Amino acid sequence: MTDRFVSRGFVGRTHEDGDKARVPPGQYLTDSFPVLSAGPTPQIPLDSWEFSIEGLVRSPMRWSWQEFTALPSRDWTVDISCVTKWTKLDTRWHGVSLDDLLAAVEMDPRARFVTAHSFGGYTTNLPLTDLLNNQAFVAWQYDGAPLEPAHGGPARLVVPHLYLWKSAKWVRGLRLHEEDEPGFWESLGYHNRGDPWREERYSGD
Amino acid sequence: MPEPLAWQIATVTAIRAETPEVSSFTLALPAWRAHRAGQHYDVRLTALDGYKAQRSYSIASPPSRAGEVDLTIERIADGEVSPYFHDVVEVGDRVELRGPIGGYFVWEPALGGPLLLIAGGSGVVPLMAMLRERASADPRPAAVLLHSSRTYEDVIYRDELDALAGDAGLRVIQTLTRSQPPGWHGYARRIDKPMLAEAIAASGAQPLVYICGPTLLVEAAANGLVELGVPPVQVRTERFGPTS
């Protein structure tokens, strides 16, 4: 019904943007890196930081900061999109792939879903299929420098092909399940999967 | 599958200038739904060639005003959607939107109080919805609004906030960071720890805290409150970088 609606006098400014093909629908490009979080930024000393993988795995793992940052890691250059409508191209991160992390725990074949847990209590849920095959990583550097607390440091999950609330800041661990369990925003009206190219912003989109 | 949040076409029924850069737009909604104070609507503009732009804007009005909402929008100089509202939109124009959206940065009377609201600039908009709803709540929880603006002319809802000063249960603390008019009695610096301590003392024990504004202000206020002993779980934040 509203498909043919036109806003009187609206032209829009991004028509000339050459990167338009890389900007999902309803998003606009930004060069800044806005910060959005639901509560205060947790301050996490590195000597008490740890990262764990538990649940449906044969050998649960727990890494200290030193152990974690000694894992095989690499640079990642990815485009990111936030459900609040901004998209940022060619962001540069450094971290370890989820494939390498999950290989360390020997997943139970029944495992199909993952809940990421963060310092401060945040959670988000993802199907394993969105984390494997070099689609996701845990980063501790952004743009060549240690990841700032406001952007999720010491370490942050990054799942660049989904809206950024899936890229849990201050991540402390993953729990594998057989059934899907909605996380923080997924329980508050946001879409369960969050694919920006399908504009999966809110429940029912 | 849950019901999708449908787009609807609202009609602009009033435009009110709040400051030189901020105006409130009253939109009559054909499929109005009661919102919760703190929620927002997504606005979608469509050009003739099909190009679309979307932004989120906080609701300023209380849910008791059935059939319509006020969106208070700040003009962002190099923005795409906010200049359209300020330069093009007139009463009678139609605007496509969907909502209400947001399930965490919300307050309703059942949550009680006391309330400690902290705003930077146009971050006051969702907090104003809370204060407007609080005004008709029974019982009415104690509330403190700590509001930072650049200049006196930039204080959004200034007259309404002045009028609320007669409410014994509400304390409004204003600070002007860039310039102050002659005879100014409020603060004249960025929000800092002494100001936060005063706000906590005024609100009473264990306040429900809502902070909205630019990232640096929100970070400073939220971290400062936690350092002053407010449990992090009671602090809800909404941050904006440039929402243009």
Interface residues (C-beta under 8 A of the other chain):
Chain A: T2 F5 V6 S7 R8 G9 F10 V11 G12 R13 T14 H15 P25 G26 Q27 Y28 T30 S32 F33 P34 V35 L36 S37 A38 G39 P40 T41 P42 Q43 T84 K85 W86 G120 G121 A150 F184 W185 S187 L188 G189 R201 Y202 S203 G204 D205
Chain B: M1 P2 E3 P4 L5 W7 Q8 I9 D42 R44 L45 T46 A47 L48 D49 Y51 K52 A53 Q54 R55 S56 E80 Y84 V88 D93 R94 V95 E96 I101 G102 G103 Y104 F105 T215 V218 E219 A222 N223 L225 V226 P232 V233 V235 R236 T237 E238 R239 F240 G241 P242 T243 S244
